[in-house]
Amino acid sequence: MDRAMELFPTLRRPEGKEALRFGARALTYPELAAAAAGIAEQVGSARRVAVWATSELETCVAVLGALAAGAAVVPVNPKVGERELAHIIGDSEPELLLAAPGFQPPEALGRVPVREVDLARTGSELPPEPSEDAPALIVYTSGTTGPPKGVVLPRRAIRANLDALADAWEWTEQDVLVHALPLFHVHGLILGTLGPVRLGGTVRHLGKFSSQAAAEELAGSATMLFGVPTMYHRLADDAESDPELAKAVGRARLLVSGSAALPAVEHERISRLTGQRVVERYGMSETIMNSGVRASGDRRPGYVGLPFDGVEIKLVDDAGRDIEISDDETVGEILVRGRNLFTGYLNRPDATAEAFVDGWFRTGDVATRAPDGYLRIVGRKATDIIKSGGYKIGAGEIENALLEHPSVAEVAVTGQADPDLGERILAWVVPAADPADSEATARELVEHVARLLTPHKRPREVRFVDSLPRNEMGKVMKKALHG
């Protein structure tokens, strides 16, 4: 088979360099290939294999070995609740589950056989390369509108998308990537693990994120850092008080942020402290990565760049009509098509049909497009577009404005039903310090937004809270905020 058509050519012709490192434990490419071959022998002809996706070497070997065997891998969040686990197992029907040694099977796992991953158990060679249209991963969505849906990603989507990212980010086998992302999600598993292995590079996984640990890697041989906004916020905080840490981060070739929008204020802090400007990208489980700022491109705060190679993006209005204008003001829903797309939701032909229109996937995300084609994500159509007084207002724009005020540590903006306006803008603010006069501070924040943006975008109410509800990727769960 053509090397370019193989998903992991580096495992079929391994060189002696380090592939994966988790703390003090590491595997070279020959060791990884042998361990993956051992897993492939265990998996045999199984059609679907679940992996208990802890942040350990065993998870990476399990995924790579099962993929080599041609099975569809179902990565499972190790913190999953009983009801959700029962749904995932019942829906995907895996023939076995792979886990690190010491795994204690929860009751919700039912009768699924468990195999512990033994890195010392090796195989002689990897099986023949499966078809590129064969399912590779079944990633379960967050289930905000019902039980989680299984997103079926084919091998060709992973291969094509990773190659597009490598081209855009000038990412090669010479790069050493450091991150602390979970391995049950597209960001940490596909980009952060399968990406380097496909290219023949190296992954240094921190286990749990710490600014100091990331800086130590970047002060050494690491060249790239992948993170989410909460990580970059902590990194900026720590860099403020530690010039050596800031200097180490500044050595990175590329800092990439994703999974949620990185506020402009954090962009500027990182740039000021380290001399590096963060690259943002936009993707989701169903599409892997859609667009991003190139390594050599304009690293503009608040924008997710241009479509990656092989990906088409268009914006449509509420009636489904194409939006041709690129004025960075007109808001439209993002539709995507290309080789990066999933093949459908497992066992849900109804949901799959509803998600597509004329071959275009409806993302549910809304954005504006600048004259140079750069996309600016406004938010989710269901939760981040507020229709107030006849205007369509993006919550993200107001959130970024509020974050520029020194009294605001964190913020989420939602819409609340209003008999006069349709929806009124409500800001949920985690204050930087307890306000001496909360009413006066709230008025100041409202005036701040009206001055920076326009009066109709100002919050009609500000509510101070101790914290915002977030999921494990750092995204604010706005449906948990109630007026």
C-alpha positions as CSV (number, residue, x, y, z in Angstrom):
1,M,0.0,0.0,0.0
2,D,1.1,3.6,-0.7
3,R,2.8,5.0,2.4
4,A,0.6,8.1,2.2
5,M,-2.5,5.9,2.4
6,E,-1.3,4.2,5.6
7,L,-2.6,5.8,8.8
8,F,0.5,5.2,10.8
9,P,3.5,4.5,8.5
10,T,5.8,5.2,11.4
11,L,4.6,2.0,13.1
12,R,5.2,-0.2,10.1
13,R,8.7,1.1,9.5
14,P,9.7,2.4,13.0
15,E,12.9,4.3,13.8
16,G,14.6,4.3,17.2
17,K,13.5,7.7,18.4
18,E,11.1,8.3,21.4
19,A,7.4,8.3,20.4
20,L,5.5,8.8,23.7
21,R,6.4,9.9,27.2
22,F,4.2,10.1,30.2
23,G,6.2,11.3,33.1
24,A,9.2,8.9,33.6
25,R,7.6,6.3,31.4
26,A,8.3,6.3,27.7
27,L,8.2,4.1,24.5
28,T,10.4,4.4,21.4
29,Y,8.8,3.8,18.0
30,P,10.0,0.2,17.8
31,E,8.7,-0.5,21.3
32,L,5.4,1.2,20.5
33,A,5.0,-0.8,17.2
34,A,5.7,-4.1,19.1
35,A,3.3,-3.3,21.9
36,A,0.6,-2.2,19.4
37,A,1.1,-5.5,17.5
38,G,0.5,-7.3,20.7
39,I,-2.8,-5.5,21.3
40,A,-3.8,-6.1,17.7
41,E,-3.4,-9.9,18.3
42,Q,-5.6,-9.7,21.4
43,V,-8.2,-7.7,19.5
44,G,-8.3,-10.1,16.6
45,S,-11.3,-9.7,14.4
46,A,-13.3,-7.7,17.0
47,R,-15.4,-5.0,15.2
48,R,-15.6,-2.5,18.1
49,V,-13.3,-2.1,21.1
50,A,-13.8,0.3,24.0
51,V,-10.7,1.9,25.7
52,W,-10.8,3.2,29.2
53,A,-9.0,6.4,28.3
54,T,-6.9,7.3,31.3
55,S,-3.9,9.6,30.7
56,E,-1.4,6.8,30.5
57,L,0.9,5.0,28.0
58,E,-1.5,2.0,28.1
59,T,-4.3,4.1,26.6
60,C,-2.2,5.2,23.6
61,V,-1.0,1.6,23.0
62,A,-4.6,0.3,23.3
63,V,-5.9,2.8,20.7
64,L,-3.1,2.3,18.2
65,G,-3.2,-1.5,18.6
66,A,-7.0,-1.7,18.1
67,L,-6.8,0.7,15.1
68,A,-4.1,-1.5,13.6
69,A,-6.4,-4.5,14.0
70,G,-9.1,-2.6,12.0
71,A,-11.5,-2.2,15.0
72,A,-13.5,0.9,15.7
73,V,-12.2,2.4,19.0
74,V,-14.7,3.8,21.5
75,P,-12.7,6.0,23.9
76,V,-14.4,6.2,27.3
77,N,-14.0,9.1,29.7
78,P,-12.8,7.4,33.0
79,K,-14.9,9.8,35.0
80,V,-18.1,8.9,33.1
81,G,-21.2,8.4,35.2
82,E,-23.1,5.1,35.5
83,R,-26.1,6.1,33.4
84,E,-23.9,7.5,30.6
85,L,-21.5,4.5,30.6
86,A,-24.5,2.2,30.3
87,H,-25.8,4.1,27.4
88,I,-22.4,4.2,25.6
89,I,-21.8,0.4,26.1
90,G,-25.4,-0.4,25.1
91,D,-25.2,1.8,22.0
92,S,-21.8,0.9,20.7
93,E,-21.8,-2.8,21.8
94,P,-18.0,-3.2,22.1
95,E,-16.7,-6.8,22.1
96,L,-14.1,-6.0,24.7
97,L,-12.7,-3.2,26.7
98,L,-9.0,-2.4,27.0
99,A,-7.7,-0.7,30.2
100,A,-4.5,-0.1,32.1
101,P,-3.5,-2.6,34.8
102,G,-5.5,-2.3,38.1
103,F,-8.8,-1.3,36.3
104,Q,-11.9,-2.0,38.5
105,P,-14.8,-2.6,36.1
106,P,-17.9,-0.6,37.1
107,E,-21.3,-2.4,37.2
108,A,-22.5,-0.4,34.2
109,L,-19.9,-2.1,32.1
110,G,-22.1,-5.2,32.2
111,R,-20.6,-8.3,30.7
112,V,-18.1,-6.7,28.4
113,P,-14.8,-8.7,28.7
114,V,-11.9,-6.6,30.0
115,R,-8.3,-7.0,28.9
116,E,-5.6,-5.2,30.8
117,V,-2.9,-3.7,28.6
118,D,0.5,-5.3,29.2
119,L,3.2,-3.2,27.5
120,A,5.6,-6.2,27.8
121,R,3.3,-8.3,25.7
122,T,4.5,-7.7,22.1
123,G,3.5,-9.0,18.7
124,S,5.6,-9.8,15.7
125,E,4.0,-7.6,13.1
126,L,1.0,-5.4,12.5
127,P,-2.0,-6.7,10.5
128,P,-2.5,-5.4,6.9
129,E,-3.8,-1.8,6.6
130,P,-7.6,-1.6,6.8
131,S,-9.8,0.2,4.3
132,E,-9.6,4.0,4.6
133,D,-13.4,4.2,4.8
134,A,-13.5,1.8,7.8
135,P,-14.6,3.3,11.1
136,A,-11.7,4.3,13.2
137,L,-13.2,6.1,16.2
138,I,-16.6,6.4,17.8
139,V,-16.5,9.5,19.9
140,Y,-19.5,10.2,22.1
141,T,-20.7,13.8,22.1
142,S,-21.5,15.7,25.4
143,G,-25.3,15.0,25.0
144,T,-26.6,18.4,25.8
145,T,-29.8,17.7,24.0
146,G,-30.3,14.1,25.1
147,P,-28.2,11.0,25.5
148,P,-24.8,11.2,23.9
149,K,-24.5,10.4,20.2
150,G,-21.7,8.2,18.8
151,V,-19.8,10.1,16.1
152,V,-18.4,7.6,13.7
153,L,-15.1,8.9,12.3
154,P,-13.6,7.0,9.3
155,R,-9.8,6.4,8.9
156,R,-9.7,8.7,5.9
157,A,-11.0,11.6,7.9
158,I,-8.3,11.3,10.5
159,R,-5.6,10.8,7.9
160,A,-6.7,13.7,5.6
161,N,-7.2,16.1,8.5
162,L,-3.9,15.4,10.3
163,D,-2.1,16.0,7.0
164,A,-3.9,19.3,6.5
165,L,-2.9,20.4,10.1
166,A,0.7,19.4,9.4
167,D,0.8,21.5,6.3
168,A,-0.9,24.5,8.0
169,W,1.3,24.4,11.1
170,E,4.5,23.3,9.4
171,W,4.4,20.4,11.7
172,T,7.0,17.7,11.1
173,E,8.7,14.6,12.7
174,Q,11.2,17.0,14.2
175,D,8.5,18.5,16.5
176,V,8.1,17.5,20.1
177,L,4.5,18.2,21.4
178,V,3.7,18.8,25.0
179,H,0.1,18.8,26.4
180,A,-2.0,17.6,29.2
181,L,-5.3,17.0,27.3
182,P,-7.6,14.1,28.1
183,L,-7.3,11.1,25.7
184,F,-11.1,10.5,25.2
185,H,-11.6,13.7,23.2
186,V,-10.7,14.7,19.6
187,H,-8.2,17.4,20.8
188,G,-6.1,15.2,23.1
189,L,-6.5,11.9,21.3
190,I,-6.5,12.7,17.5
191,L,-4.5,15.9,17.4
192,G,-2.4,15.4,20.5
193,T,-1.6,11.7,20.2
194,L,-2.4,10.3,16.7
195,G,-1.1,13.4,15.0
196,P,2.5,13.1,16.3
197,V,2.5,9.3,15.8
198,R,1.4,9.7,12.2
199,L,4.1,12.3,11.5
200,G,6.8,10.4,13.4
201,G,7.2,13.1,16.1
202,T,7.2,12.9,19.8
203,V,4.5,13.4,22.5
204,R,5.2,14.5,26.1
205,H,2.0,14.2,28.1
206,L,2.1,16.0,31.4
207,G,-0.7,13.9,33.0
208,K,-2.1,16.9,34.8
209,F,-1.5,20.4,33.5
210,S,0.9,22.7,35.3
211,S,2.6,25.8,34.0
212,Q,5.9,24.8,35.5
213,A,5.8,21.3,33.9
214,A,4.9,22.7,30.5
215,A,7.6,25.4,30.7
216,E,10.2,22.8,31.7
217,E,9.5,20.8,28.5
218,L,9.5,23.9,26.3
219,A,12.8,25.0,27.9
220,G,14.2,21.6,26.7
221,S,13.4,19.9,23.4
222,A,9.6,20.5,23.2
223,T,8.6,22.8,20.3
224,M,4.8,22.9,20.5
225,L,2.1,23.2,23.2
226,F,-1.6,22.3,22.8
227,G,-4.0,23.6,25.4
228,V,-7.4,25.0,26.2
229,P,-8.2,28.5,27.4
230,T,-8.2,27.6,31.1
231,M,-4.6,26.3,30.7
232,Y,-3.5,29.4,28.9
233,H,-5.1,31.6,31.6
234,R,-3.1,29.7,34.3
235,L,0.0,29.9,32.1
236,A,-0.4,33.7,31.8
237,D,-1.0,34.1,35.6
238,D,2.2,32.1,36.4
239,A,4.2,33.9,33.8
240,E,3.3,37.2,35.4
241,S,5.2,36.3,38.5
242,D,7.9,34.1,37.0
243,P,10.1,35.7,34.1
244,E,12.0,32.4,33.6
245,L,8.7,30.5,33.0
246,A,7.6,33.2,30.5
247,K,11.0,33.0,28.8
248,A,10.7,29.2,28.5
249,V,7.2,29.4,26.9
250,G,8.6,32.0,24.5
251,R,10.9,29.4,23.1
252,A,8.0,27.4,21.7
253,R,7.6,27.2,17.9
254,L,3.9,27.1,18.2
255,L,1.3,27.6,20.9
256,V,-2.2,26.2,19.9
257,S,-5.4,26.8,21.7
258,G,-8.8,25.2,21.1
259,S,-12.0,23.5,22.4
260,A,-13.3,27.0,23.4
261,A,-12.6,30.6,22.4
262,L,-9.4,32.1,23.9
263,P,-10.4,35.6,25.2
264,A,-8.6,38.5,23.6
265,V,-7.3,39.6,26.9
266,E,-5.5,36.3,27.4
267,H,-4.0,36.5,23.8
268,E,-2.5,39.9,24.7
269,R,-1.2,38.7,28.1
270,I,0.6,35.7,26.6
271,S,2.0,37.9,23.8
272,R,3.2,40.5,26.2
273,L,4.8,38.1,28.6
274,T,6.3,35.5,26.2
275,G,6.6,37.2,22.9
276,Q,4.5,34.4,21.4
277,R,1.1,34.8,19.8
278,V,-1.3,31.9,20.3
279,V,-2.7,30.1,17.2
280,E,-6.4,29.3,17.4
281,R,-8.3,26.6,15.5
282,Y,-11.9,25.5,15.2
283,G,-13.2,22.0,15.2
284,M,-15.7,19.5,16.7
285,S,-16.2,15.8,17.1
286,E,-18.1,15.4,13.9
287,T,-15.6,17.2,11.7
288,I,-12.2,17.0,13.6
289,M,-10.6,20.4,12.6
290,N,-12.3,22.8,10.2
291,S,-10.2,26.0,10.2
292,G,-7.2,27.5,11.9
293,V,-4.6,30.2,11.8
294,R,-1.5,29.1,9.9
295,A,1.9,29.1,11.6
296,S,3.0,31.8,9.2
297,G,-0.4,33.6,9.2
298,D,-1.8,36.6,11.1
299,R,-2.4,35.4,14.7
300,R,-5.3,37.7,15.3
301,P,-7.0,37.4,18.6
302,G,-10.6,36.1,18.4
303,Y,-10.3,34.6,14.9
304,V,-9.9,30.9,13.9
305,G,-8.3,31.6,10.5
306,L,-9.1,30.0,7.2
307,P,-10.5,26.5,6.3
308,F,-7.9,23.8,6.3
309,D,-7.0,22.0,3.0
310,G,-9.7,19.7,2.0
311,V,-12.4,21.5,4.0
312,E,-15.1,23.8,2.6
313,I,-16.9,26.2,4.9
314,K,-19.9,28.5,4.2
315,L,-22.2,30.7,6.3
316,V,-25.9,30.6,5.9
317,D,-28.7,32.8,7.3
318,D,-31.8,31.6,9.3
319,A,-33.5,30.7,6.0
320,G,-30.6,28.6,4.9
321,R,-29.5,31.1,2.2
322,D,-25.7,31.5,1.6
323,I,-24.2,34.6,3.1
324,E,-21.8,36.0,0.5
325,I,-20.8,39.2,2.3
326,S,-17.6,39.3,4.3
327,D,-17.9,42.3,6.5
328,D,-17.0,40.7,9.9
329,E,-20.5,41.8,11.1
330,T,-23.1,39.6,9.4
331,V,-23.7,36.5,11.5
332,G,-24.4,33.1,10.0
333,E,-24.4,29.4,10.8
334,I,-21.3,27.5,9.8
335,L,-21.8,24.6,7.3
336,V,-18.9,22.3,6.5
337,R,-18.2,19.6,3.9
338,G,-15.0,17.7,3.1
339,R,-13.0,14.5,3.7
340,N,-12.8,15.5,7.4
341,L,-16.4,14.7,8.1
342,F,-17.8,11.8,10.1
343,T,-20.0,9.2,8.3
344,G,-22.9,9.5,10.7
345,Y,-24.2,9.1,14.2
346,L,-24.1,5.4,15.3
347,N,-27.6,3.9,15.3
348,R,-29.2,7.3,14.7
349,P,-30.0,7.7,11.0
350,D,-32.6,10.3,12.0
351,A,-30.1,12.5,13.7
352,T,-27.6,12.0,10.8
353,A,-30.2,13.1,8.2
354,E,-31.2,16.1,10.3
355,A,-27.5,17.2,10.6
356,F,-26.9,17.4,6.9
357,V,-28.4,19.6,4.1
358,D,-27.4,18.9,0.5
359,G,-24.2,17.2,1.7
360,W,-23.2,20.1,4.0
361,F,-22.9,19.4,7.8
362,R,-24.8,21.9,9.9
363,T,-22.4,22.6,12.8
364,G,-24.9,24.7,14.9
365,D,-22.0,27.1,15.4
366,V,-22.3,30.7,14.3
367,A,-19.7,33.1,13.0
368,T,-18.8,36.2,11.0
369,R,-16.3,36.3,8.1
370,A,-13.8,39.1,7.7
371,P,-12.9,40.6,4.3
372,D,-9.7,38.4,4.2
373,G,-11.8,35.2,4.9
374,Y,-10.8,34.8,8.5
375,L,-13.6,33.3,10.6
376,R,-14.7,34.7,14.0
377,I,-16.8,32.3,16.0
378,V,-19.7,34.0,17.8
379,G,-20.9,30.9,19.6
380,R,-23.5,28.2,19.4
381,K,-26.7,29.0,17.6
382,A,-28.7,27.5,20.4
383,T,-27.1,29.2,23.4
384,D,-24.8,32.0,22.2
385,I,-27.0,34.0,19.8
386,I,-29.3,36.4,21.7
387,K,-32.2,38.0,19.8
388,S,-32.8,41.2,21.7
389,G,-34.8,44.2,20.5
390,G,-34.7,43.1,16.9
391,Y,-30.9,42.5,16.9
392,K,-28.9,39.2,16.7
393,I,-26.2,39.6,19.3
394,G,-23.3,37.2,19.8
395,A,-22.6,36.4,23.5
396,G,-18.9,35.9,22.8
397,E,-18.4,39.5,21.8
398,I,-19.9,40.8,25.0
399,E,-17.9,38.2,27.1
400,N,-14.6,39.4,25.5
401,A,-15.5,43.0,26.2
402,L,-16.3,42.3,29.9
403,L,-13.1,40.4,30.3
404,E,-11.2,43.5,29.5
405,H,-12.5,45.1,32.7
406,P,-10.2,44.6,35.7
407,S,-13.2,43.7,37.9
408,V,-14.0,40.6,35.9
409,A,-12.1,37.2,36.3
410,E,-14.5,35.0,34.3
411,V,-17.8,35.6,32.6
412,A,-20.6,33.9,30.7
413,V,-23.4,35.8,28.8
414,T,-26.8,34.3,28.2
415,G,-30.2,35.3,27.0
416,Q,-33.3,35.4,29.2
417,A,-36.8,35.6,28.0
418,D,-38.2,39.1,28.1
419,P,-41.7,40.2,27.2
420,D,-40.5,43.5,25.7
421,L,-37.1,42.7,24.1
422,G,-37.7,39.0,23.2
423,E,-34.5,38.2,25.1
424,R,-32.6,40.3,27.6
425,I,-28.8,40.0,27.9
426,L,-27.7,38.5,31.2
427,A,-24.0,38.5,32.3
428,W,-22.8,36.0,34.9
429,V,-19.6,37.4,36.4
430,V,-17.0,35.8,38.6
431,P,-15.4,38.9,40.1
432,A,-11.7,39.4,40.4
433,A,-12.3,40.4,44.0
434,D,-15.4,40.8,46.1
435,P,-17.0,44.1,44.9
436,A,-17.3,46.7,47.7
437,D,-20.5,47.8,46.1
438,S,-22.0,45.2,43.8
439,E,-24.7,47.4,42.4
440,A,-22.1,50.1,41.5
441,T,-19.8,47.6,39.9
442,A,-22.6,46.1,37.9
443,R,-23.5,49.5,36.5
444,E,-19.9,50.1,35.7
445,L,-19.7,46.8,33.7
446,V,-22.9,47.7,31.8
447,E,-21.5,51.1,30.9
448,H,-18.2,49.5,29.9
449,V,-19.9,47.2,27.3
450,A,-22.1,50.0,26.0
451,R,-18.9,52.2,25.5
452,L,-16.8,49.5,23.8
453,L,-19.5,47.9,21.7
454,T,-22.9,49.5,21.1
455,P,-25.7,50.3,23.7
456,H,-28.0,47.5,22.4
457,K,-25.3,45.0,23.3
458,R,-25.0,46.0,26.9
459,P,-26.1,43.5,29.6
460,R,-29.5,44.3,31.1
461,E,-28.5,42.5,34.3
462,V,-25.2,41.4,35.9
463,R,-25.1,38.6,38.4
464,F,-22.0,37.9,40.5
465,V,-21.3,34.2,41.1
466,D,-18.4,32.3,42.7
467,S,-17.7,30.1,39.7
468,L,-19.0,29.1,36.3
469,P,-20.0,25.5,35.5
470,R,-17.5,24.0,33.1
471,N,-17.0,20.6,31.5
472,E,-13.6,18.8,31.5
473,M,-12.4,20.7,28.4
474,G,-13.0,24.0,30.1
475,K,-16.1,25.0,28.2
476,V,-18.8,26.8,30.1
477,M,-22.0,24.8,30.3
478,K,-24.5,27.6,29.8
479,K,-27.5,25.4,30.0
480,A,-26.6,25.0,33.7
481,L,-27.0,28.8,34.2
482,H,-30.6,29.6,35.0
483,G,-32.1,33.1,35.2
